[in-house]
Amino acid sequence: MEAINKNNNSQNQSQHLEEEDRLSPLTDDILLSILGRVSLHMAARTCVLSTRWKHLPWLLPELSINVEDFLSVPCTEPIEANYMEEAMVSLTKATRSFLSDQQRGCTISSLHLKLYLINTFLCEVGPLVGGAIDNGSLKDLDLTVLDGTEPLDCSDEDMLQRAQEIDTFFHAYPSVLNCLTKLSLQNAGFDNLDMHHLLFDCCKQLKHLRLCYCDTGTYSVFKIDAPNSKLCVLEIDVCRFERLELVCLPKLEKFICITWVASQHVPVTFGFVPSLGELELSCGASYRRRPFKLSELLHGTTSIHTLTLHFQGENLWLQPEMEELRTAFNKLKKLSVCGIFVEFDILWMTAFLVAAPSIEKLHIRVWNHVCDVGEFRGDIFRDRKTPQWEMRFDGSENRLLKELEIGGFRALEQQFTFIRSMLERSPNLQKITLLGDDQCDECDALDASLHPSKFPEKDEEEMVAERIRDGLFSPEIIFDEDWSLSI
């Protein structure tokens, strides 16, 4: 047995040397390109693979230091304080190592830093990052301030405290503010602080901002008037604003608004946003949420080319419109309508096609989750009601529409009716992609008998395709049961 073990060890050493010889001829540029595709935590561990790799992690032009990579347990919420502290100890060591003047061999073009808001460690990480900025070795900073607490478990006092700690940290290390190009904050209530001044006056290089469960007071109106801002992307996720008013953001290209509070008003209004081209609105309509006119929300926009509407399987939060949308839709190229409950008629979406003859791509995602029906359904949502839109078509065609994609295809009559209506009004529709249900961990955890797949089997695909073509049309039809929802 001992002889066998020695033989195996010898073979392993020979294999290791052979692999090292294969890596040795590669240039630093190629090896750095390989390392740049894995986490920094993994890149640092590659040092033991070969002496040739030993110095390379410290030459990476882009660094990503994520505290979640250092957790000793799987990342679940809420995370216990001792696990967060252990992870921050490791993150602090990694940050010190990779930002050290003695070890760095090149300028860091971008640092992606995710950390927990723990004062003990921020007092160590802050000077390290600030020092790298001051001496010119760090150019751009992407900072995510994580919180291990679920948003609904945060009290108003907790949110106020977090905002105060964030404000204190930034004022203690002003270099961090000056270098920030991307910032993500969670669970912070800026009731007593000037969030606008902090984010738009102090962060002069900020291009991407994400606020999750943040506000300036419950059901407050937050106005952003920043004519000198470089902000290109703004994400608002479950924030308790009564309304968000984007008065002036001249560089804004993409805006995402997810799950706004119940309100008598549209969740957002636009002023001077000449560069805004991508808009995503996602929300589940509870019994407290009243429908609003999309044309009212889009008033002030002139360049929307990509629009995503996600209803999360609930009732529509839009009032019926057609003609009113023509101005806002005059440059619309791609429309995604997601979260349409599987039993709903989808013919009403033709109204969007009438209002937007310039659409080239139409993507639809049908919502079919057994974890969200019957006994599994929450109490805060009313019964779902199929949309009732009266539509008067003028006989116009969508000659630019070339691609139709339907996720959650179930071979239901209303889906066939909708597809044929698209073919009738879109003479250049060349490609139809039919996808299965998107993946859901909660559905997968239930009894498989509760959610059998109704996507066409292989031997049924031709029959479905013929029914769609109806002897009159000839689009390419693609079936793909396995896919992942990316929106």
C-alpha positions in Angstrom: 0.0 0.0 0.0 2.8 2.4 0.9 4.4 1.7 -2.5 1.2 2.5 -4.2 0.8 5.8 -2.4 4.4 6.8 -3.3 3.7 5.9 -6.9 0.5 8.0 -6.9 2.4 10.9 -5.3 5.1 10.6 -7.9 2.5 10.7 -10.7 0.7 13.7 -9.2 4.0 15.6 -9.0 4.9 14.7 -12.6 1.4 15.9 -13.7 1.8 19.1 -11.7 5.2 19.8 -13.3 3.8 19.0 -16.7 0.9 21.4 -16.2 3.4 24.1 -15.0 5.5 23.6 -18.1 2.4 24.2 -20.2 1.6 27.4 -18.4 5.1 28.8 -18.3 5.4 29.7 -22.0 2.2 31.8 -21.8 2.7 35.6 -21.6 1.5 37.7 -18.6 -1.2 39.2 -20.7 -2.8 35.9 -21.5 -2.6 34.7 -17.9 -4.0 37.9 -16.6 -6.9 37.6 -19.1 -7.6 34.1 -17.6 -7.4 35.4 -14.0 -9.7 38.3 -14.8 -12.5 35.9 -15.5 -12.6 34.5 -12.0 -13.1 36.1 -8.6 -10.1 37.7 -6.9 -10.5 35.2 -4.1 -10.0 32.4 -6.6 -7.2 34.3 -8.4 -5.2 34.6 -5.3 -5.5 30.9 -4.7 -4.0 30.1 -8.1 -0.6 31.3 -6.7 0.0 27.7 -5.5 -0.5 26.2 -8.9 2.7 27.5 -10.4 5.6 29.7 -9.5 4.9 31.3 -12.9 1.5 32.6 -11.5 2.8 33.8 -8.1 3.0 37.5 -8.9 0.1 37.7 -11.3 -2.9 38.5 -9.1 -1.1 41.7 -8.0 -0.9 42.8 -11.6 -4.6 42.6 -12.4 -5.8 46.0 -13.6 -9.3 45.3 -12.3 -9.9 44.0 -8.8 -13.1 42.5 -7.3 -13.0 42.1 -3.6 -16.4 40.6 -2.4 -17.0 40.0 1.3 -19.4 37.2 0.4 -16.5 35.2 -1.0 -15.0 35.1 2.5 -18.1 33.8 4.3 -17.5 30.5 6.1 -21.1 29.5 5.5 -23.4 29.7 2.4 -24.7 33.2 1.8 -28.2 33.3 3.2 -30.2 36.1 4.8 -30.2 37.1 7.6 -26.5 36.5 8.2 -25.3 36.2 11.7 -23.1 39.0 13.0 -20.2 36.7 13.8 -20.1 35.4 10.3 -20.1 38.9 8.9 -17.3 39.9 11.2 -15.2 36.9 10.2 -15.7 37.7 6.5 -14.7 41.3 7.1 -11.5 40.3 8.8 -10.5 38.3 5.7 -11.7 41.1 3.3 -9.6 43.7 5.3 -6.5 41.5 4.9 -7.1 41.0 1.2 -7.7 44.7 0.7 -4.5 45.6 2.6 -2.5 43.0 0.5 -3.8 44.1 -2.9 -3.6 47.8 -2.3 -0.1 47.7 -0.7 2.4 49.9 -2.4 5.1 47.3 -1.9 3.1 44.5 -3.7 1.3 46.4 -6.5 3.0 46.4 -9.8 0.6 48.5 -11.8 -2.2 51.0 -11.5 -5.7 49.7 -10.6 -8.1 50.9 -13.3 -11.1 49.7 -11.3 -11.8 48.3 -7.9 -15.1 46.5 -7.2 -15.5 46.4 -3.5 -18.4 44.7 -1.6 -18.4 45.0 2.2 -20.6 45.0 5.3 -21.1 48.2 7.2 -19.2 47.4 10.3 -17.4 50.5 11.8 -14.5 48.5 13.2 -13.4 47.4 9.8 -14.5 50.5 7.8 -11.9 52.4 9.9 -9.3 50.1 8.4 -10.6 49.6 4.8 -11.4 53.4 4.5 -7.7 54.6 4.8 -6.5 51.7 2.6 -8.8 52.7 -0.3 -8.4 56.4 0.3 -4.6 56.1 0.3 -4.7 54.2 -3.0 -6.8 57.0 -4.5 -4.6 59.7 -3.1 -1.4 58.2 -4.4 -2.9 57.7 -7.9 -2.8 53.9 -7.9 -6.6 53.5 -7.9 -8.7 55.3 -10.6 -12.3 54.1 -10.3 -14.2 52.6 -7.4 -17.3 50.5 -7.5 -18.6 50.2 -4.0 -21.5 48.1 -2.7 -22.4 48.5 1.0 -24.2 45.2 1.9 -26.5 44.5 4.8 -27.2 41.0 6.2 -30.7 41.9 7.3 -33.8 41.4 5.2 -35.4 44.8 4.3 -38.7 44.0 6.0 -36.9 43.2 9.2 -35.3 46.6 9.3 -36.9 49.1 11.6 -37.0 52.8 10.9 -34.4 53.3 13.6 -32.1 50.7 12.0 -32.4 52.5 8.6 -31.6 55.9 10.2 -28.6 54.4 11.9 -27.3 52.9 8.7 -27.7 56.1 6.8 -25.8 58.0 9.6 -22.9 55.4 9.4 -22.7 55.7 5.6 -22.7 59.5 5.8 -20.0 59.4 8.5 -17.8 57.0 6.5 -17.9 59.1 3.3 -17.1 62.3 5.2 -14.2 60.6 7.0 -12.7 59.5 3.7 -13.6 62.2 1.1 -11.3 60.6 -1.5 -13.7 57.7 -1.7 -16.5 60.0 -2.7 -14.3 61.7 -5.4 -13.4 58.3 -6.9 -16.8 56.6 -6.9 -18.1 55.6 -10.3 -20.7 53.0 -9.1 -22.5 52.9 -5.7 -25.0 50.5 -4.3 -26.7 51.1 -0.9 -29.2 49.0 1.1 -31.6 49.6 4.0 -30.7 53.3 4.7 -33.1 56.0 5.7 -31.8 59.5 5.0 -34.6 61.3 6.8 -32.3 63.7 8.7 -29.5 63.9 6.1 -29.2 65.5 2.7 -29.0 62.4 0.4 -29.2 64.5 -2.7 -26.1 66.5 -1.7 -24.2 63.3 -0.8 -24.9 61.4 -4.0 -25.0 64.2 -6.6 -22.9 67.0 -5.3 -20.2 65.1 -3.6 -20.0 62.1 -5.9 -19.0 64.0 -9.0 -17.8 60.9 -10.9 -20.8 58.7 -10.1 -22.2 56.9 -13.2 -24.2 54.1 -11.8 -26.4 54.3 -8.6 -28.5 51.6 -7.0 -30.7 52.2 -4.0 -32.4 49.3 -2.4 -34.9 49.9 0.4 -33.7 53.4 0.9 -35.6 56.7 1.3 -35.6 60.2 2.6 -38.6 59.5 4.9 -41.5 57.1 4.5 -43.7 58.1 1.6 -41.6 61.1 0.7 -41.1 62.8 -2.6 -37.5 62.7 -3.7 -36.4 65.2 -6.4 -33.1 64.7 -8.3 -32.0 67.9 -10.0 -28.4 67.4 -11.0 -27.5 69.2 -14.2 -23.7 68.5 -13.8 -24.2 64.8 -12.9 -22.5 62.1 -14.9 -25.0 59.5 -13.8 -25.9 57.0 -16.7 -27.7 54.2 -14.8 -30.2 54.6 -11.9 -31.8 51.7 -10.1 -34.5 52.2 -7.5 -35.5 48.9 -5.8 -38.3 48.7 -3.2 -37.7 52.3 -2.0 -40.5 54.0 0.0 -40.7 57.1 -2.1 -44.2 58.4 -2.7 -42.8 59.7 -6.0 -39.4 60.1 -7.6 -39.0 63.2 -9.7 -36.1 63.2 -12.1 -36.0 66.9 -12.7 -32.6 67.0 -14.5 -30.2 64.2 -15.2 -28.8 65.0 -18.7 -26.5 61.9 -18.9 -29.0 59.3 -17.7 -29.3 56.4 -20.2 -31.0 53.7 -18.2 -33.6 53.8 -15.4 -34.9 50.8 -13.5 -37.8 51.1 -10.9 -38.8 48.0 -9.0 -41.8 47.6 -6.6 -42.8 51.1 -5.7 -45.2 52.0 -2.9 -49.0 52.2 -3.2 -49.7 55.7 -4.4 -52.3 57.9 -6.0 -49.7 59.1 -8.5 -47.3 57.7 -11.1 -44.2 56.4 -9.3 -41.8 58.6 -11.3 -41.9 61.7 -13.4 -39.3 62.8 -15.9 -38.0 66.3 -16.5 -34.9 66.9 -18.6 -33.6 63.4 -19.4 -32.6 63.7 -23.1 -30.3 60.6 -23.1 -32.8 58.2 -21.5 -33.1 55.2 -23.8 -33.8 52.2 -21.6 -36.6 52.0 -19.0 -37.7 49.1 -16.8 -40.7 49.1 -14.6 -41.4 46.1 -12.4 -44.1 45.7 -9.7 -46.8 43.4 -8.5 -50.2 45.1 -8.2 -51.6 44.6 -4.7 -55.1 45.6 -3.8 -53.8 49.1 -2.7 -52.2 50.0 -6.0 -54.2 51.9 -8.6 -53.5 51.7 -12.3 -52.0 54.8 -13.9 -51.5 56.0 -17.5 -48.1 55.0 -19.0 -48.3 58.0 -21.2 -48.4 60.2 -18.1 -45.3 58.6 -16.7 -43.4 58.8 -20.0 -44.3 62.4 -20.5 -41.0 64.3 -20.9 -39.1 61.4 -22.5 -38.1 61.6 -26.1 -35.6 58.8 -26.8 -37.0 55.6 -25.2 -35.8 52.7 -27.5 -36.0 49.8 -25.0 -38.9 49.3 -22.6 -39.5 46.5 -20.1 -42.8 46.2 -18.2 -42.9 43.5 -15.5 -46.2 42.7 -13.7 -44.8 39.9 -11.5 -47.8 37.7 -12.2 -50.4 40.2 -10.7 -53.0 42.5 -12.2 -51.9 45.2 -14.6 -51.0 48.5 -13.1 -51.6 50.3 -16.4 -54.8 51.9 -17.7 -55.8 51.1 -21.3 -54.2 53.4 -23.8 -53.3 53.4 -27.5 -53.2 56.8 -29.2 -51.8 58.6 -26.1 -48.7 56.4 -26.3 -47.7 57.2 -29.9 -45.5 60.2 -29.0 -43.6 58.4 -26.2 -43.3 55.2 -28.4 -42.1 56.9 -31.6 -38.5 55.6 -31.2 -39.3 52.3 -29.4 -37.3 49.4 -30.9 -37.5 46.7 -28.3 -40.5 45.9 -26.0 -40.5 43.3 -23.2 -43.8 42.6 -21.4 -43.1 40.2 -18.5 -44.9 38.6 -15.6 -48.2 38.1 -17.5 -50.3 35.6 -15.5 -50.6 32.4 -17.5 -54.4 32.5 -17.6 -54.6 36.0 -18.9 -55.5 36.9 -22.5 -52.5 38.5 -24.1 -54.2 40.0 -27.1 -54.4 43.4 -25.3 -50.7 43.8 -25.9 -51.5 44.5 -29.6 -52.3 48.0 -28.3 -48.6 48.6 -27.8 -47.9 47.5 -31.4 -50.4 49.9 -32.7 -48.8 52.7 -30.7 -45.3 51.8 -31.7 -44.9 50.8 -35.4 -41.1 51.1 -35.0 -40.8 48.0 -32.7 -38.3 45.4 -34.1 -38.3 43.0 -31.2 -41.2 41.9 -28.9 -40.5 39.7 -25.9 -43.2 38.3 -23.7 -42.8 36.4 -20.5 -45.7 34.4 -19.1 -45.9 34.0 -15.3 -46.7 30.4 -14.4 -45.6 29.6 -10.8 -47.4 27.0 -8.6 -45.7 28.6 -5.6 -47.9 31.6 -6.2 -51.4 30.1 -6.5 -54.0 28.6 -4.2 -52.8 27.9 -0.7 -49.3 29.3 -1.5 -50.6 32.7 -2.5 -50.2 35.7 -0.1 -53.1 37.6 1.4 -52.1 41.1 0.3 -52.9 40.5 -3.4 -56.4 40.6 -4.7 -57.8 38.0 -7.2 -56.3 38.2 -10.6 -58.5 39.6 -13.3 -57.8 39.3 -17.0 -57.1 42.7 -18.7 -60.1 44.3 -20.3 -58.9 46.7 -23.0 -61.1 47.9 -25.7 -58.9 48.3 -28.8 -59.8 49.9 -32.2 -57.2 49.0 -34.8 -56.6 51.3 -37.7 -55.3 48.6 -40.1 -51.7 49.8 -39.8 -48.9 47.3 -39.9 -45.7 46.7 -37.9 -43.4 46.3 -40.9 -40.2 46.6 -38.7 -41.2 43.7 -36.3 -38.8 40.8 -37.1 -38.5 38.9 -33.8 -41.2 37.6 -31.4 -40.2 35.7 -28.3 -42.6 34.1 -25.8 -41.4 32.7 -22.5 -43.6 30.3 -20.6 -45.3 29.0 -23.8 -48.1 26.6 -23.0 -49.9 26.0 -26.3 -53.0 27.8 -25.0 -55.6 29.1 -27.4 -55.1 32.7 -26.4 -51.4 32.3 -27.2 -52.1 30.9 -30.7 -54.6 33.7 -31.3 -52.0 36.4 -30.3 -49.2 34.9 -32.4 -51.4 34.7 -35.5 -52.5 38.3 -34.9 -48.8 39.3 -34.9 -48.2 37.5 -38.1 -51.2 39.1 -39.7 -50.1 42.7 -38.9 -46.3 42.1 -39.2 -45.4 41.0 -42.8 -41.7 40.9 -42.0 -41.9 38.8 -38.8 -39.2 36.2 -39.6 -38.4 34.5 -36.3 -40.6 33.2 -33.4 -38.9 31.7 -30.4 -41.0 29.7 -27.9 -39.5 29.1 -24.5 -40.4 27.0 -21.5 -41.1 28.2 -18.0 -38.4 30.2 -16.3 -36.6 28.5 -13.4 -38.0 29.0 -9.9 -36.4 27.5 -6.8 -39.6 27.8 -4.8 -41.6 25.9 -7.4 -38.8 23.3 -7.7 -39.0 22.7 -4.0 -42.7 21.7 -4.2 -44.1 18.3 -5.3 -43.2 17.8 -9.0 -46.8 16.6 -9.6 -48.0 20.1 -8.8 -46.2 21.7 -11.8 -45.9 19.2 -14.7 -44.3 20.6 -17.8 -46.8 21.6 -20.5 -44.2 22.8 -23.0 -44.6 20.9 -26.3 -42.7 17.6 -26.4 -40.3 17.0 -29.4 -42.9 15.0 -31.2 -45.5 17.8 -30.8 -43.3 20.6 -32.0 -44.2 20.2 -35.7 -47.9 20.1 -34.9 -47.6 23.4 -32.9 -45.6 25.0 -35.7 -48.1 24.0 -38.3 -50.9 25.4 -36.2 -49.1 28.7 -35.9 -48.3 28.9 -39.6 -51.9 28.0 -40.5 -50.8 27.4 -44.1 -50.5 31.2 -44.6 -47.2 32.1 -42.9 -43.6 30.9 -43.0 -41.6 32.2 -40.0 -38.8 30.3 -38.5 -40.1 28.7 -35.2 -37.6 27.8 -32.5 -38.5 25.7 -29.4 -36.3 25.9 -26.3 -37.6 24.5 -23.0 -34.5 25.2 -21.0 -33.7 28.8 -20.4 -33.2 31.2 -17.6 -35.0 34.5 -17.0 -32.5 37.4 -17.3 -34.9 40.3 -16.6 
